[in-house]
Amino acid sequence: MSVQTVSLFFVIANFLSIMAILLFPSLIKAINNYSATKAVLAIYLASLFGLSLVSSAGLALISITLFTITSSLIWINMDVLIESFSNNKATGKIRTIYFTFINVGWILSPLLSSYLIEKGQYTLTFLVAAFMVIPFYLILISQGKKLKDRVEYQKEDLPVALQKMWDNKNLRGIFFIALLLSLFYSSAVIYIPIHLHRNLGMDWHTLGIIFSIMLIPFILIEIPAGIIADKYLGEKELLLSGFVILILSLFLFYLIKTPNLWLWALVLFLSRTGAALIEAMRETYFFKIVDVEEVSYINIFRVTTPLGYVVGAGLAVMITNFFPLNYLFLFLAIVMLSGFWFIASIKDTK
């Protein structure tokens, strides 16, 4: 499929994810978060099996859409579960430990998936992913008594929650910071592999190695960053450092034209160093100023992920109609400069 078609798939799937996320608080309040998590996981699992079986663009779009929606909703389910066991003094440490475990999976998955794809087994890749969800589901069921809801959720309509978030400069600022990070992730997840594989001719085995190396900062950096934010600096200084590194990396994505493995591994490693700092501080800051009862705010906050993909894929369609794909990274670097304004607009928690 063309870059434009892939982008269209992501726009449709993530637009529907936004709609689902905005309606999700009503479901959580109606049936509780634990029950909602089980239902979302079941659909998530079905979508992975669907991706392993697709033979047409229509079926692929349905499976990708369900996968994208449930991926977004699972984040919210997990947010509520973890926030219910957290306290604000240790938020940075707790959230970054949680993300570090997630990122261990992100480091291992490119090695496994690229190996399976190199063997021509896209189907097997999705089947393996599906079977990895089953232990997660069984753990959830076995720990049901400990994980059931302990809080009374705020009964707040979506328009009211949106207005309150907009009126709060700290919530508004961290929302746009999260959106910018998601905009970067959309380019990283969708278009970096396309650029390196199609435009620079790098094979999937090489990409698997590079992508595993580039994700190491998420394991090395996030926990120390969370502890530093809790005890010493606060979040703004680390956010500022992350944006400087990320913007520099995007300019390098645009400039580098050679398919050198170690050069790209270094630049991608640098980009994820910046992203890891922003991600750690995004989570730390937001969950210090929002409690688990405010599930509407959590849902609005998680809209930033699919919204970033909608905006990113839409920009890619427009830019690639007129320029080579690497110009997308130049444009994103310029857009990321707005992050400095949003950092300045928020009040540090220290």
C-alpha positions as CSV (number, residue, x, y, z in Angstrom):
1,M,0.0,0.0,0.0
2,S,1.1,3.6,-0.6
3,V,2.1,5.9,2.2
4,Q,-1.1,7.9,1.7
5,T,-3.2,4.7,2.1
6,V,-1.4,3.7,5.3
7,S,-1.9,7.3,6.6
8,L,-5.6,7.1,5.8
9,F,-5.9,3.9,7.7
10,F,-4.3,5.5,10.8
11,V,-6.4,8.7,10.5
12,I,-9.7,6.7,10.4
13,A,-8.7,4.3,13.2
14,N,-7.4,7.0,15.5
15,F,-10.4,9.4,14.8
16,L,-12.7,6.6,16.0
17,S,-10.4,6.0,19.0
18,I,-10.9,9.6,20.0
19,M,-14.7,9.1,19.9
20,A,-14.4,5.9,21.9
21,I,-12.1,7.5,24.5
22,L,-14.5,10.5,25.1
23,L,-17.4,8.1,25.7
24,F,-15.4,5.7,27.8
25,P,-15.9,7.4,31.2
26,S,-19.6,6.7,31.0
27,L,-18.9,3.0,30.5
28,I,-16.4,2.9,33.4
29,K,-18.8,4.7,35.7
30,A,-21.6,2.3,34.6
31,I,-19.9,-1.1,34.9
32,N,-16.7,-0.2,36.8
33,N,-13.1,-0.1,35.5
34,Y,-12.3,-3.7,36.3
35,S,-15.2,-5.0,34.2
36,A,-14.5,-2.5,31.4
37,T,-10.9,-3.7,31.3
38,K,-11.9,-7.3,30.8
39,A,-14.3,-6.3,28.0
40,V,-11.7,-4.2,26.2
41,L,-9.0,-6.9,26.5
42,A,-11.4,-9.4,24.9
43,I,-11.9,-7.1,21.9
44,Y,-8.2,-6.3,21.7
45,L,-7.4,-10.0,21.6
46,A,-10.0,-10.6,18.8
47,S,-8.5,-7.7,16.8
48,L,-5.1,-9.4,16.9
49,F,-6.5,-12.6,15.6
50,G,-8.3,-10.6,13.0
51,L,-5.1,-9.0,11.8
52,S,-3.5,-12.5,11.5
53,L,-6.4,-13.6,9.1
54,V,-7.0,-10.5,6.9
55,S,-6.9,-11.0,3.2
56,S,-8.4,-7.6,2.0
57,A,-8.0,-3.9,2.7
58,G,-11.5,-3.7,4.1
59,L,-10.9,-6.5,6.7
60,A,-7.5,-4.9,7.5
61,L,-9.1,-1.6,8.2
62,I,-11.7,-3.1,10.6
63,S,-9.0,-5.1,12.5
64,I,-6.7,-2.1,12.7
65,T,-9.5,0.1,13.9
66,L,-10.5,-2.3,16.6
67,F,-6.9,-2.8,17.6
68,T,-6.2,1.0,17.7
69,I,-9.3,1.8,19.7
70,T,-8.8,-1.0,22.3
71,S,-5.1,-0.1,22.6
72,S,-6.1,3.4,23.6
73,L,-8.7,2.2,26.0
74,I,-6.4,-0.2,27.8
75,W,-4.1,2.7,28.6
76,I,-7.0,4.3,30.4
77,N,-8.0,1.1,32.3
78,M,-4.4,0.7,33.4
79,D,-4.1,4.4,34.4
80,V,-7.1,4.0,36.7
81,L,-5.8,0.8,38.2
82,I,-2.4,2.2,38.9
83,E,-3.5,5.6,40.1
84,S,-5.8,3.9,42.7
85,F,-2.7,2.5,44.3
86,S,-0.5,5.6,44.0
87,N,0.2,8.6,46.2
88,N,1.3,12.0,44.9
89,K,4.7,12.0,46.8
90,A,5.8,8.9,44.9
91,T,3.9,9.5,41.6
92,G,7.1,10.0,39.6
93,K,8.7,6.8,40.8
94,I,5.6,4.7,40.5
95,R,4.6,5.9,37.0
96,T,8.2,5.6,35.6
97,I,8.6,2.1,37.0
98,Y,5.4,1.2,35.3
99,F,6.5,2.7,32.0
100,T,9.9,1.0,32.3
101,F,8.3,-2.4,32.4
102,I,6.2,-1.5,29.4
103,N,9.4,-0.3,27.6
104,V,11.2,-3.6,28.2
105,G,8.4,-5.1,26.1
106,W,9.0,-2.4,23.4
107,I,12.7,-3.3,23.3
108,L,12.1,-7.0,22.9
109,S,9.3,-6.8,20.4
110,P,11.2,-5.3,17.4
111,L,13.7,-8.1,17.6
112,L,11.0,-10.8,17.6
113,S,8.7,-9.1,15.1
114,S,11.4,-8.2,12.6
115,Y,12.7,-11.8,12.7
116,L,9.2,-13.1,12.0
117,I,8.6,-10.6,9.2
118,E,11.9,-11.4,7.6
119,K,10.7,-15.0,7.4
120,G,7.6,-13.8,5.6
121,Q,5.3,-14.5,8.5
122,Y,3.2,-11.4,9.1
123,T,0.4,-13.7,10.1
124,L,2.6,-15.4,12.7
125,T,3.6,-12.0,14.1
126,F,0.0,-11.1,15.0
127,L,-0.7,-14.6,16.3
128,V,2.3,-14.4,18.7
129,A,1.1,-11.0,19.9
130,A,-2.4,-12.4,20.5
131,F,-1.1,-15.3,22.6
132,M,1.0,-12.9,24.7
133,V,-2.2,-11.1,25.7
134,I,-3.7,-14.3,27.2
135,P,-1.4,-14.4,30.3
136,F,-2.2,-10.7,30.9
137,Y,-5.9,-11.5,30.8
138,L,-5.5,-14.5,33.2
139,I,-3.5,-12.4,35.7
140,L,-6.3,-9.8,35.6
141,I,-8.9,-12.4,36.4
142,S,-6.9,-14.1,39.1
143,Q,-6.3,-10.8,40.9
144,G,-9.9,-9.6,40.5
145,K,-10.6,-9.0,44.2
146,K,-7.6,-6.7,44.6
147,L,-8.2,-4.8,41.4
148,K,-11.9,-4.0,41.7
149,D,-12.8,-0.4,41.9
150,R,-12.3,1.3,45.3
151,V,-13.4,4.9,44.4
152,E,-16.5,6.9,43.7
153,Y,-16.0,8.5,40.3
154,Q,-17.0,12.1,39.7
155,K,-20.2,12.5,37.9
156,E,-19.1,15.1,35.4
157,D,-20.3,15.6,31.8
158,L,-17.7,15.7,29.1
159,P,-18.3,19.4,28.1
160,V,-17.9,20.5,31.7
161,A,-14.7,18.4,32.1
162,L,-13.3,19.9,28.9
163,Q,-14.1,23.4,30.0
164,K,-12.5,22.9,33.4
165,M,-9.4,21.4,31.8
166,W,-9.1,24.3,29.3
167,D,-9.5,26.9,32.1
168,N,-6.7,25.3,34.2
169,K,-3.5,26.4,32.6
170,N,-1.5,23.5,34.1
171,L,-3.9,20.9,32.7
172,R,-4.1,22.7,29.4
173,G,-0.3,23.0,29.1
174,I,0.5,19.3,29.9
175,F,-2.3,18.3,27.5
176,F,-0.5,20.1,24.6
177,I,2.9,18.8,25.7
178,A,1.4,15.2,25.6
179,L,-0.1,16.0,22.2
180,L,3.3,17.1,20.8
181,L,4.9,13.9,22.1
182,S,2.2,11.8,20.4
183,L,2.7,13.8,17.2
184,F,6.4,12.7,17.3
185,Y,5.4,9.1,18.1
186,S,3.1,9.1,15.0
187,S,6.1,9.9,12.8
188,A,8.3,7.5,14.7
189,V,6.0,4.5,14.6
190,I,4.5,4.9,11.1
191,Y,7.0,6.8,8.9
192,I,10.5,6.2,10.3
193,P,10.3,2.4,9.4
194,I,8.8,3.3,5.9
195,H,11.6,5.9,5.3
196,L,14.4,3.6,6.4
197,H,13.0,0.5,4.6
198,R,11.6,1.9,1.4
199,N,13.6,5.1,0.8
200,L,17.0,4.1,2.2
201,G,16.8,0.4,1.5
202,M,17.5,-1.0,5.0
203,D,16.2,-4.6,5.6
204,W,13.9,-5.7,8.4
205,H,16.7,-7.6,10.3
206,T,18.8,-4.4,10.4
207,L,15.7,-2.3,11.4
208,G,15.0,-4.8,14.3
209,I,18.5,-4.2,15.7
210,I,18.3,-0.5,15.3
211,F,14.8,-0.2,16.9
212,S,15.8,-2.3,19.9
213,I,18.9,-0.1,20.5
214,M,16.9,3.1,20.1
215,L,14.4,2.1,22.8
216,I,17.1,1.5,25.5
217,P,16.7,5.1,26.9
218,F,13.2,4.3,28.0
219,I,14.6,1.7,30.4
220,L,17.7,3.7,31.5
221,I,16.2,7.2,31.9
222,E,12.6,7.2,33.0
223,I,13.0,5.8,36.6
224,P,15.9,8.2,37.5
225,A,13.9,11.1,35.9
226,G,10.9,10.3,37.9
227,I,12.9,10.2,41.2
228,I,14.6,13.4,40.3
229,A,11.2,15.1,39.6
230,D,9.8,13.8,42.9
231,K,12.8,14.8,45.1
232,Y,14.8,17.5,43.5
233,L,14.0,19.5,40.3
234,G,10.4,19.2,39.5
235,E,9.3,18.5,35.9
236,K,9.9,21.7,33.8
237,E,13.7,21.4,33.6
238,L,13.5,17.8,32.4
239,L,10.7,18.6,29.9
240,L,12.8,21.4,28.5
241,S,15.9,19.1,28.1
242,G,13.7,16.5,26.4
243,F,12.3,18.9,23.9
244,V,15.8,20.3,23.0
245,I,17.0,16.7,22.3
246,L,13.9,15.7,20.4
247,I,13.9,18.7,18.1
248,L,17.6,18.2,17.3
249,S,16.9,14.6,16.5
250,L,14.1,15.5,14.1
251,F,16.4,17.9,12.2
252,L,18.9,15.0,11.9
253,F,16.2,12.7,10.5
254,Y,15.6,15.2,7.8
255,L,19.3,15.7,7.0
256,I,20.8,12.2,7.0
257,K,20.5,10.5,3.6
258,T,22.9,7.5,4.2
259,P,21.6,4.0,5.3
260,N,24.4,3.6,7.8
261,L,23.2,1.2,10.6
262,W,25.2,2.7,13.5
263,L,24.6,6.3,12.5
264,W,20.8,5.8,12.4
265,A,21.0,3.7,15.7
266,L,22.8,6.7,17.3
267,V,20.3,9.3,16.1
268,L,17.3,7.2,16.9
269,F,18.8,6.5,20.4
270,L,19.1,10.3,20.8
271,S,15.5,10.9,19.8
272,R,14.2,8.4,22.3
273,T,16.4,9.9,25.0
274,G,14.4,13.2,24.5
275,A,11.1,11.3,24.2
276,A,11.8,9.3,27.4
277,L,12.4,12.5,29.4
278,I,9.2,14.0,28.0
279,E,7.1,10.8,28.6
280,A,8.3,10.4,32.1
281,M,7.5,14.1,33.0
282,R,4.2,14.0,31.1
283,E,3.0,11.1,33.3
284,T,4.5,12.4,36.5
285,Y,3.1,15.9,36.2
286,F,-0.4,15.0,35.1
287,F,-0.9,12.4,37.8
288,K,0.4,14.7,40.5
289,I,-2.4,17.2,39.7
290,V,-5.2,14.7,38.8
291,D,-6.6,12.0,41.1
292,V,-8.2,8.7,40.1
293,E,-11.7,9.9,40.9
294,E,-11.3,12.4,38.0
295,V,-11.6,9.7,35.3
296,S,-13.0,12.3,32.8
297,Y,-9.7,14.2,32.9
298,I,-7.7,11.0,32.5
299,N,-9.8,10.1,29.4
300,I,-9.4,13.5,27.9
301,F,-5.6,13.3,28.6
302,R,-5.4,10.0,26.8
303,V,-7.1,11.5,23.7
304,T,-3.7,13.0,23.0
305,T,-2.4,9.7,21.7
306,P,-4.9,9.0,18.9
307,L,-5.2,12.8,18.2
308,G,-1.5,12.9,17.6
309,Y,-1.7,10.1,15.2
310,V,-4.7,11.7,13.3
311,V,-2.8,15.0,13.0
312,G,0.5,13.3,12.2
313,A,-1.0,11.0,9.5
314,G,-3.0,13.9,8.1
315,L,0.2,16.1,7.9
316,A,2.1,13.2,6.2
317,V,-0.6,12.9,3.5
318,M,-0.3,16.6,2.7
319,I,3.4,16.8,2.9
320,T,4.2,13.6,0.9
321,N,1.9,14.8,-1.9
322,F,4.4,17.6,-2.6
323,F,7.7,16.7,-1.0
324,P,9.8,13.6,-0.2
325,L,9.0,11.8,3.1
326,N,12.0,13.2,5.0
327,Y,10.5,16.7,4.8
328,L,7.8,15.5,7.3
329,F,10.6,15.3,10.0
330,L,11.7,18.9,9.2
331,F,8.1,20.2,9.5
332,L,7.6,18.3,12.8
333,A,10.8,19.7,14.2
334,I,9.4,23.2,13.6
335,V,6.1,22.3,15.2
336,M,7.9,20.9,18.2
337,L,9.3,24.3,19.0
338,S,5.9,25.3,20.4
339,G,6.6,22.9,23.3
340,F,8.8,25.6,24.9
341,W,5.8,27.9,25.2
342,F,3.7,25.2,26.8
343,I,6.4,24.3,29.3
344,A,6.7,28.0,30.3
345,S,2.9,28.1,30.8
346,I,2.7,25.4,33.5
347,K,3.6,25.7,37.2
348,D,6.2,23.2,38.5
349,T,5.1,20.9,41.3
350,K,8.2,21.5,43.4
